[in-house]
Amino acid sequence: MAISRFRRLLGAMAFTASGLAAALNTAPVQAAFPEKPITILIGYGPGGMTDVSTRILAEKMEKILGVDVLVENKPGAGGTLAWASLLERPADGYTMTSFGSSAYVTAVMLDRKIGLKDFSPIGRFMVQQRVLFSRKDMPFKTLEEMMTYAKDKPVTFADGGAFWAARTVEAFSKQFDLKIRLVPFRSGAEGSAAILGGHVATAETGVGTGAWLGATRKGTLNILGVLSPGNLDEVGQPAVKSISEVGAKHLAEMTYGYAAKAGTPADRLKILAAAVEKALADPDTHKKFKARDLIPGWSPGDEYMTYLDGLTTEAKALKAYLAE
């Protein structure tokens, strides 16, 4: 009787063990990430600073992650068209978007429905100074000389689509009662072509954008001032003043990062952030950035999102000032 009970117990244990083994064999195994290509959406056109810097990083990220990293341009709406495209896709970490301060300020000033709550931050990878420059044949060579000239005579400015920077120039003109006249263009490239062609007197661009810095070094164009905080030490132009030094109240502080869709798993965000940070730290990346006057600068996702959130006040203040 005891032997019979023992055999039944062994049989039950065997059944339980086989059932457990079957359950383990059929339980879903979490897939490694990433296991397919990752796409980075860029809110600006090909050849621009955000596009060029991202392609440099994407090449490094492919080696780090072991999958293709594709760059897809979605220009429009001040950089926020890429955001809208991201929100149409799954929150699985396989799509990222460029996520910069300029696009965020644009979204706030234009009352876009898209906000920080819709995104999971990955991190900041670059900072940028915005500069105001003029044709070499203009009768002013410095910021102060331009201000004196524009008190009485109109100075045309190429508004090439960098919304925040252009609004900063507009606010600067208003604050000092200058006759700066904004001429709209569809892109920064068109604006640059206009100033090189002699059609406008001044324009603005970002350090690292196009060949304008080389043109200023050759004397074809003249740097008037920096629309951002600080100076141009990083690119060998320390004497150029920021408009803050003459009392400007509003500045355009440009930073660039990446974000994923809100709800993306935290472990995947961590993997993406580590890949961007490692790619950015690569000496070859620094070499390529420096050759293009790009300034790398890593900041973790949470810190970067806090910084962007802090720009909300400035964006609303700038909008209110221009509406007065």
LOKOL-923473 format. One line per field, with one value per residue (C-alpha): x negated, y negated, z negated; residue number from 1. Coordinates in nm, 2 decimals. Example, Ala and Ser with C-alpha at 12.3 -4.5 7.8 and 13.67 -1.06 7.14 Angstrom:
BEGIN
X <- (-1.23,-1.37)
Y <- (0.45,0.11)
Z <- (-0.78,-0.71)
k <- (1,2)
***
This chain:
BEGIN
X <- (0.00,-0.28,-0.47,-0.16,-0.12,-0.50,-0.46,-0.16,-0.36,-0.65,-0.40,-0.25,-0.60,-0.70,-0.38,-0.44,-0.80,-0.71,-0.44,-0.68,-0.93,-0.67,-0.56,-0.91,-0.97,-0.65,-0.69,-0.77,-1.13,-1.20,-1.37,-1.70,-1.70,-1.76,-1.70,-1.60,-1.70,-1.64,-1.52,-1.61,-1.37,-1.52,-1.30,-1.51,-1.63,-1.94,-2.28,-2.18,-2.37,-2.12,-2.12,-2.50,-2.57,-2.31,-2.46,-2.80,-2.65,-2.43,-2.74,-2.90,-2.57,-2.54,-2.87,-2.76,-2.41,-2.48,-2.19,-2.14,-2.06,-1.86,-1.82,-1.49,-1.44,-1.10,-1.15,-0.87,-0.67,-0.98,-1.12,-0.81,-0.69,-0.93,-0.77,-0.42,-0.56,-0.71,-0.38,-0.22,-0.46,-0.48,-0.65,-0.90,-1.23,-1.28,-1.21,-1.38,-1.34,-1.57,-1.45,-1.60,-1.53,-1.44,-1.17,-1.03,-1.02,-0.85,-0.59,-0.52,-0.50,-0.28,-0.05,-0.12,0.07,-0.24,-0.44,-0.70,-0.45,-0.44,-0.80,-1.06,-1.40,-1.71,-1.96,-2.12,-2.42,-2.51,-2.50,-2.51,-2.56,-2.34,-2.51,-2.40,-2.61,-2.61,-2.75,-3.10,-2.99,-2.76,-2.87,-2.88,-3.12,-3.03,-2.71,-2.71,-2.77,-2.48,-2.26,-2.35,-2.29,-1.96,-1.83,-1.77,-1.80,-1.63,-1.84,-1.70,-1.72,-1.68,-1.43,-1.52,-1.28,-1.48,-1.17,-1.32,-1.63,-1.43,-1.19,-1.50,-1.62,-1.27,-1.26,-1.61,-1.50,-1.19,-1.38,-1.63,-1.39,-1.58,-1.46,-1.54,-1.30,-1.25,-1.23,-1.09,-1.26,-1.16,-1.49,-1.82,-1.99,-1.77,-1.84,-2.22,-2.19,-2.01,-2.27,-2.56,-2.37,-2.34,-1.96,-1.95,-2.19,-2.19,-2.10,-2.15,-2.27,-2.41,-2.77,-2.84,-2.57,-2.69,-3.01,-2.93,-3.20,-3.46,-3.32,-3.36,-3.72,-3.79,-3.62,-3.32,-3.08,-3.11,-3.00,-2.81,-2.71,-2.60,-2.23,-2.30,-2.46,-2.84,-3.08,-3.25,-3.56,-3.49,-3.54,-3.82,-3.62,-3.63,-3.61,-3.25,-3.00,-2.67,-2.37,-2.33,-2.64,-2.45,-2.15,-1.93,-1.66,-1.58,-1.84,-1.82,-2.00,-2.02,-2.06,-2.00,-1.90,-1.69,-1.37,-1.15,-0.77,-0.63,-0.58,-0.89,-1.03,-1.29,-1.54,-1.53,-1.57,-1.88,-2.03,-1.97,-2.11,-2.42,-2.47,-2.44,-2.67,-2.93,-2.91,-2.95,-3.26,-3.44,-3.75,-3.66,-3.33,-3.50,-3.73,-3.44,-3.24,-3.54,-3.60,-3.24,-3.25,-3.00,-3.01,-2.94,-2.78,-2.62,-2.34,-2.13,-1.76,-1.60,-1.84,-1.78,-1.40,-1.42,-1.62,-1.36,-1.08,-1.25,-1.24,-0.86,-0.88,-1.12,-0.91,-0.59,-0.77,-0.91,-0.57,-0.41,-0.67,-0.64,-0.26,-0.27)
Y <- (0.00,-0.23,-0.14,-0.22,-0.56,-0.63,-0.53,-0.77,-1.05,-0.99,-1.00,-1.32,-1.48,-1.36,-1.51,-1.84,-1.85,-1.78,-2.04,-2.30,-2.22,-2.26,-2.59,-2.72,-2.61,-2.79,-3.10,-3.41,-3.51,-3.89,-3.98,-4.15,-4.52,-4.63,-4.35,-4.55,-4.89,-5.21,-5.53,-5.88,-6.15,-6.49,-6.79,-6.98,-6.92,-6.73,-6.90,-7.11,-7.10,-6.86,-6.63,-6.63,-6.57,-6.30,-6.11,-6.12,-5.98,-5.72,-5.57,-5.52,-5.40,-5.12,-4.97,-5.00,-4.86,-4.61,-4.72,-4.98,-5.33,-5.52,-5.89,-6.02,-6.39,-6.54,-6.92,-7.16,-7.33,-7.47,-7.12,-6.98,-6.79,-6.51,-6.51,-6.45,-6.17,-6.00,-6.01,-5.81,-5.52,-5.26,-5.35,-5.07,-5.25,-5.18,-5.54,-5.85,-6.22,-6.52,-6.72,-7.07,-7.39,-7.58,-7.34,-7.34,-7.72,-7.73,-7.48,-7.69,-8.02,-7.88,-7.70,-7.36,-7.08,-6.86,-6.91,-6.75,-6.51,-6.33,-6.23,-6.02,-6.20,-6.03,-6.31,-6.63,-6.58,-6.92,-7.30,-7.58,-7.95,-8.15,-8.44,-8.76,-8.85,-9.09,-9.14,-9.27,-9.57,-9.70,-10.03,-9.87,-9.61,-9.57,-9.52,-9.87,-10.02,-9.82,-9.95,-10.31,-10.27,-10.09,-10.37,-10.58,-10.35,-10.01,-9.70,-9.39,-9.05,-8.71,-8.51,-8.16,-7.96,-7.93,-8.06,-8.13,-8.30,-8.52,-8.62,-8.70,-8.94,-9.08,-9.14,-9.30,-9.54,-9.63,-9.68,-9.92,-10.08,-9.97,-9.95,-9.58,-9.45,-9.07,-8.92,-8.56,-8.27,-7.90,-7.78,-7.89,-7.79,-8.03,-8.30,-8.24,-8.25,-8.58,-8.75,-8.61,-8.73,-9.08,-9.07,-9.12,-9.30,-9.06,-8.70,-8.47,-8.11,-7.86,-7.78,-7.47,-7.54,-7.56,-7.74,-8.08,-8.06,-8.00,-8.29,-8.52,-8.40,-8.48,-8.82,-8.75,-8.79,-8.98,-8.86,-9.12,-8.95,-8.64,-8.59,-8.33,-8.37,-8.36,-8.42,-8.23,-8.10,-7.75,-7.85,-8.10,-8.42,-8.54,-8.91,-8.88,-9.01,-8.86,-9.09,-9.04,-9.26,-9.56,-9.49,-9.26,-9.10,-8.80,-8.54,-8.22,-7.95,-7.65,-7.30,-6.97,-6.63,-6.32,-6.18,-5.88,-5.85,-5.87,-5.52,-5.37,-5.11,-5.25,-4.98,-5.06,-5.43,-5.35,-5.15,-5.43,-5.69,-5.49,-5.44,-5.82,-5.90,-5.65,-5.76,-6.12,-6.04,-5.87,-6.07,-6.04,-6.20,-6.49,-6.52,-6.53,-6.77,-7.01,-7.01,-7.14,-7.38,-7.16,-7.17,-6.83,-6.84,-6.54,-6.58,-6.29,-6.27,-6.38,-6.68,-6.79,-6.76,-6.98,-7.24,-7.24,-7.28,-7.58,-7.75,-7.76,-8.09,-8.25,-8.14,-8.29,-8.61,-8.65,-8.59,-8.84,-9.10,-9.08,-9.10,-9.43)
Z <- (0.00,-0.09,0.22,0.43,0.27,0.33,0.70,0.74,0.57,0.81,1.10,0.99,0.94,1.29,1.44,1.26,1.37,1.73,1.72,1.57,1.84,2.11,1.96,1.96,2.32,2.43,2.22,2.43,2.43,2.43,2.75,2.75,2.83,3.10,3.34,3.65,3.80,3.60,3.77,3.66,3.79,3.86,3.85,4.10,4.46,4.58,4.55,4.25,3.92,3.75,4.05,4.08,3.71,3.69,3.99,3.82,3.50,3.68,3.85,3.50,3.35,3.61,3.48,3.12,3.16,3.43,3.66,3.93,3.81,4.08,4.10,4.24,4.31,4.22,4.26,4.19,3.91,3.74,3.69,3.53,3.84,3.74,3.39,3.54,3.76,3.45,3.26,3.54,3.48,3.20,2.87,2.91,2.94,3.30,3.40,3.25,3.34,3.33,3.04,3.00,2.81,3.13,3.22,2.87,2.84,3.18,3.06,2.75,2.94,3.21,2.95,3.10,2.93,2.92,2.59,2.37,2.22,2.56,2.55,2.36,2.36,2.48,2.43,2.57,2.80,2.93,2.85,3.10,3.12,3.36,3.53,3.71,4.01,4.30,4.65,4.66,4.87,4.60,4.43,4.09,3.96,3.59,3.40,3.26,3.61,3.75,3.46,3.53,3.90,3.85,3.63,3.95,4.25,4.31,4.29,4.46,4.28,4.44,4.23,4.35,4.13,3.80,3.61,3.27,3.40,3.64,3.36,3.15,3.42,3.44,3.07,3.08,3.35,3.15,2.82,2.97,3.22,3.52,3.88,3.94,4.20,4.21,4.56,4.55,4.72,4.72,4.58,4.44,4.76,4.96,4.71,4.74,5.12,5.10,4.89,5.11,5.41,5.27,5.23,4.85,4.61,4.31,4.21,3.92,3.91,3.67,3.62,3.82,4.08,4.44,4.54,4.39,4.13,4.40,4.59,4.29,4.25,4.61,4.57,4.80,4.51,4.18,3.84,3.65,3.32,3.15,3.09,2.82,2.47,2.48,2.76,3.04,2.85,2.97,3.34,3.30,3.30,2.94,3.02,3.16,2.90,2.79,2.83,2.45,2.41,2.56,2.34,2.55,2.33,2.55,2.68,2.88,2.69,2.93,2.81,2.99,2.87,2.94,2.80,2.84,2.81,2.46,2.33,2.48,2.23,2.00,2.07,2.44,2.37,2.16,2.45,2.70,2.47,2.40,2.78,2.85,2.56,2.67,3.03,2.93,2.72,3.01,3.10,3.47,3.40,3.23,3.53,3.77,3.56,3.52,3.90,3.94,3.64,3.46,3.08,2.90,2.56,2.39,2.13,2.00,2.10,1.78,1.74,2.09,2.06,1.74,1.93,2.22,1.97,1.83,2.18,2.16,1.96,2.21,2.51,2.36,2.27,2.62,2.77,2.54,2.61,2.98,2.95,2.75)
k <- (1,2,3,4,5,6,7,8,9,10,11,12,13,14,15,16,17,18,19,20,21,22,23,24,25,26,27,28,29,30,31,32,33,34,35,36,37,38,39,40,41,42,43,44,45,46,47,48,49,50,51,52,53,54,55,56,57,58,59,60,61,62,63,64,65,66,67,68,69,70,71,72,73,74,75,76,77,78,79,80,81,82,83,84,85,86,87,88,89,90,91,92,93,94,95,96,97,98,99,100,101,102,103,104,105,106,107,108,109,110,111,112,113,114,115,116,117,118,119,120,121,122,123,124,125,126,127,128,129,130,131,132,133,134,135,136,137,138,139,140,141,142,143,144,145,146,147,148,149,150,151,152,153,154,155,156,157,158,159,160,161,162,163,164,165,166,167,168,169,170,171,172,173,174,175,176,177,178,179,180,181,182,183,184,185,186,187,188,189,190,191,192,193,194,195,196,197,198,199,200,201,202,203,204,205,206,207,208,209,210,211,212,213,214,215,216,217,218,219,220,221,222,223,224,225,226,227,228,229,230,231,232,233,234,235,236,237,238,239,240,241,242,243,244,245,246,247,248,249,250,251,252,253,254,255,256,257,258,259,260,261,262,263,264,265,266,267,268,269,270,271,272,273,274,275,276,277,278,279,280,281,282,283,284,285,286,287,288,289,290,291,292,293,294,295,296,297,298,299,300,301,302,303,304,305,306,307,308,309,310,311,312,313,314,315,316,317,318,319,320,321,322,323,324)
***
